[in-house]
Amino acid sequence: MVNFRFHVVSLIAIFLALAVGVVVGAGVIDRGVVDTLNGRLDRVEAKSDRIQSENNELTARNRQLEGVVSDLQPFAVSTRLAGDRVAVVAVRGIDGDRVKAVVTAAQQADATAVGTLWLEGKWALSSDGDVKALQSALGVTIKNKAALRAEGWRQLATRLAGASATAAPNPTTTDLLTTLQQAKFVGFDAVGNTTLAEFPGPGAGVVLAVGNAGGVTPDQVVLSLSTALHAADVPVVVAGAWKDVADGPAREDAVQAIRDNDLARTVSTVDDLDQPEGPTTVVLALADLLATPPRAGHYGHGPNTQPLPDPVTG
């Protein structure tokens, strides 16, 4: 019969066995081996501390360089857009601070920044209600989602090119942008006293800001809207604001459709709007497009790009 005394004896035996094992093990393992292991551990710890110190130094240096890039921006873009109007069209969901930074850079370049038109997530047409709402706003009966969205981009590009409100397909509205705003397909952030009806004004250059965090994916907007804007003679720079996510797309994917298309000769792209140098690059790229003759280019970190537009000479 197992009793309390049996348990006590068993526990004592276990602890005695452990003690014997420790003593025997300590005697078997050579002191030199222990010293060697301790030495290796000390070296690993020292190397880890050195790497951590270097990382901290590089991080601080990187932040300092980012600050320098931002501080140099006003000097780099000064007067490059003097007398020009700049409108930003951005997909809702991308980093709003980077969109604001483009507006700031345009103002530092002496442009008249007229505001930001936000493309809302309803353009994804994820529900039947959104499809019907866009059909009504555009005055069409197109049922295919891709074709309906493409028609929306075409009408939007025509409106941004400066067509009058009376030319809109739906004569009961005063302005296509107002109709799209009421249907919650667009939002508007004004700069100064600019109204939606005045946006973007004659001869404005457009920055189309997209990204993998947007409510409308780049493949739904970039190529189709850029094609429509180009057809309407609107100078456009497509700028990608990249967000690093697990198993997400590569940085350049947001604008690659333009680079792989004939539009690459007339539409400029920037794939690093999320970086400190991004707004500067966007402004310089737009200045080149508004020059005579216009010069298109592709900038950032993707294949066959350059960091910045070539400097202006002469």
N, C-alpha and C positions, 0 to 999 in steps of 0.2 A: 504494500500500500504506500503510495506516494504521499509524504507528509511534509511539514514545514522544514524539518531537519534535512530532508533530501534536497530541497530547493537551496538551502543555505550552503550545503556541501557542494552542490553543483556550481553555484556562483563563485565560491572560493576557488574551485578547480579551474574555472574559466579565467579568472583574473591571474592566477598563478601561471597558467599557460601563456597568457599575454606577456606577463613580466619576463618569463623565460625567453620568449621569442624576441623581445626587445634586447635583452642582454646578449643573447646569442648573435642576433643580427648586428649589433654594434661591434661585437668582437670579430665577426666575419668580414664586414666591410672595412676595407683598408682606409686609414685616415687620409692617405693621399687622394683617394677617389673622392672623398667628401670635400677636400680642399679644392680639387679640380672643378667639381660641380659648383661650389660656391664662387669660384673665380669666374666661371662662365656666366653665372647668374648676375654677378656684379657688372660684367662687361655688357650684358644685354640691357640691364637697367640703365647704365650710363649712356648707351647708344639711344635708348628710348627717350631719355631726358634730353639728349642733344637734338634728336629729330623733332621733339615737341618744341624746343626752343627755336629751332630753325623755322618750323611752321608758324609759330607766333610772330616771328620777325617778318616772314613773307606775307602773312595776313595783314600786318600793320602797314607794310610797304605797299601792298595792293590797294588798301584803302586810301593811302596817301596819293597814289597814282590816279585813282578814280576821282579824288577831289581835284587833282590838277587838271584832268580832262574836262571836268565840269567848269572849272574856273577859266579854262582857255576857250570854251565855247563862244562867248560873246565876241572875242577877238577873231576867231576863225570864221564866223558867219557874218560879221559886221558888213552892212550895205549889200550883201549878196542878193537880197530879195527886195531892194528898195523900189518902191512903186508897184510892187506885185501884190495880188490878193492870194491868200492861202486858206484853203478849207480842209478840214480833217473829217474823213468819214471812217468811223471806227466800229468794229464789231463788239457789241456788249459782252463783257466777261473777261476781256483782256485787261491787263494792268492799267487802270485809269491814270495812275501817276505818270506812266510813260507817254500816254496820250497828251496829258497836260504839258509834259516836257517838250513835245513837238511844237505845241502852240507857243510856249515860251521861246524856243529856239527860233521860230519864225519871226516873232516880235523882235528878238535880238538881231535878226537879219534885216530889220527895218521893213518887214512886210506888214500888210494889213491882214491880221488874222481874224477871220470872220466867224469862227465858232467850230463846234464839233457836232456832226450829225451821227448819232448812234444807231447802228443797225441792230435791232432787238432780236431776241432768240426766236420770235415767231416766224422769221424768215426760214427757219428749218422746216416749217410746214409739217410738224409732227402730229397734228390732229386735223380731222376733217373740218373743224371749226376754223382753224387757221387758214386752210385752203379756201374756204368760202369767203372769209374776210378779205383775203388778198384778191380774189376774183372780183369782189365788189369794189375794192379800192381802185383796182386797175381798169375796171369796166370791161372785163373779158370773161369768157366761159371755159378757158383752158383747164382741163382736169389733171393732166400729167403734172406731177409736182415739179420736176426738173424744168419742164418747159414753162410752167407758170412762173417759177422763180426767175428764169431767164428773161421772161417778158417784163417782170418787175424790175430787174436790173436795167433793162433797156430803157424803160420809161423813166427810171430814176436818173440814168445817165443823161437822157435828153433834157430833163428838168435841170440838172446841175450844169448843163452846158449853156443854160440861159433861155430856154424856150419859155414863152409866156404861159400863164395859167390857162388862157382860153384855148391853148392848143392841146390841153390834156384830154384824154379819151372821155372822161366823165365831165360833161359841161355843168353839172350841178355844183361842182366844187370850185373854189377859187384858186386852189393850189394843190398839186399832187402831194407835196410834202405835208401840207396840213391834213390832207385825207389820210396819208400813211401814219401821221402822228396820232390822229383820232382813233385809228384802227390798231394803235400800239405796235406798229411795225418799225417806227423810228422814234428816237428821242432827240432832244436838242439842248446843247449847252452853248449859250450865246457868249460872245466876247464883246464887251462894251454894250452898245445899244442895238447891235445887230438883231434883227428879227428872223424868224424862220422863213417868212415870205421873201426876205432880202437875200437869203443864203443861196449860193455863195457869192453872187454878184458876177458881173461880166469879166471874162478872161481869167478867172481864178484857176490856180493850179491846185490839184487835189492830192492829199496824202491818204491812201487807203491803208488803215492799220488793222491787221489781222493777227491771229495767233491760235495755237492749239488749245488755249483755255477759253476760247470764245464760244458763245451760244450758237453761232453759225460757223460750221467748220470751214477751213480754208478751201476745200474742194467744192463747197457749195457757193462760194462767192468770188474767189480770187480771179480765176480765168474768165468767168462769164461777165462779171462787172467791169473788169479791166478792159475786156474786149469792147464792151458797150461804151465805156468812157473814151477809149481811143477812137472808136467810130464817130463819136460826137465831138472829136477834136479837143478833148479835155486832157491837158498834161497830167499824168498821174505817176506817183511813186508808190509802190506797194511795199509796206514795211511790216515785217514779222516780229512780233513780241513773243519770244519763246519762253515756255515754262517747262522746267525739268521735272518730268514725272516718270515713274517706273514704267518701263516698256512703252514709253511715249515716242513720238516721232522725232526725227533728227531736226536740228535747228533750221536747216534750209528748206525743209519740206513744205512749209507754209507758202513759200514763194517760188518753189521749184517749177510749178506748172507754167509760170511766165517765162522762166529761163529756158525751158524746153520747147517754147513756142516761138512762132515768128514775131510775137509781140516783144520779144527780147530786144529787138532793134529799136523799139519806140517807147517802151514802158520800162522804167527803172525799178530795181528791187533792192531792198536792204533787209538782211536777215538778223540784225542784232539790235533792234529797237529796245530790247530789254537791257542792253548794256549801256554804260555811261556815255560812250561815244555815239550811240544810236541816233539821238535827235540831231546831233551835228551832221552826221552822215546824210540823214534824210533831207535836211535843209540844203546842203551842198548839192545833193543829187537833183533836187527840185530846181535849184538855180541853174544847173546845167540844162535841164529840160526846157526851161523858160528862156534860155539864151538863143541867140541867132548865129548860126543854126543850132537847133536843139541837139543835145548829146545825151543819149541814154547809156546807163551803166548798171553794173550789178556788184553790190558791195556787202562785205561782212566776212563770214567764215566758211561759207559753202564752197564747193568746187568751182573753179573758173571765176572767182571773184577777186576783188582787190579791197583792201581795208577802207580806203577813202577815194573820192573822185580825184582826178589829177588836178593839180593847182592851176589856177587861171594865170596866163601869162599875157603880157602885152597890154 
